[in-house]
């Protein structure tokens, strides 16, 4: 579930391998944010169900 959410968020926010090549620090920041959001969503789903 987490990996699926991460892939969807990457696609929707335009986080690509091209961005990774051009601006590594921005890519890392975006990916860290996406991972944290996905983890939070899944954690909330598990707790409330």
N, C-alpha and C positions, 0 to 999 in steps of 0.2 A: 504494500500500500504506500509506504513512504517513497519508494523508488518511483512509482507511478506518478505520485504528486510532484516529485522533483522534476521529472521529465516534462510534465504538463506546465509547470511554472517556468521552467527554462524556455520552453517554446513560446509561451504567452509573453514573457518579458524580453524575448529576443537575446537570450544568453546563448552564444554560439561559440564554436571552436575558433571562428574568425576573431571574435572579440578576445578570446583567450590569447591569441597570437599578438593582437594589437595592444591590449592593455591588461596585462596579467593581474595587476592589483585590483582593478575594477571588477574583473571576472571573479576573483577570489572573494571579494566583498559581496557581490551579488549571489554567488553560490552559497556562501555561509548564511546569508539571509534566507535564501530559499530553503536550505536544509533545516534551519531553525523553525521556519514557518511550517514546513511539512511535518516535522517532529511534533510540534505543538498541536497541529490539527489531528494527527493520529492519536496522540496521547489523550486529547479531549474526547475523541470518539470512543476510545477504550474505557475511559473512566465513566462516561455517561451512558454506556450501553451495557 
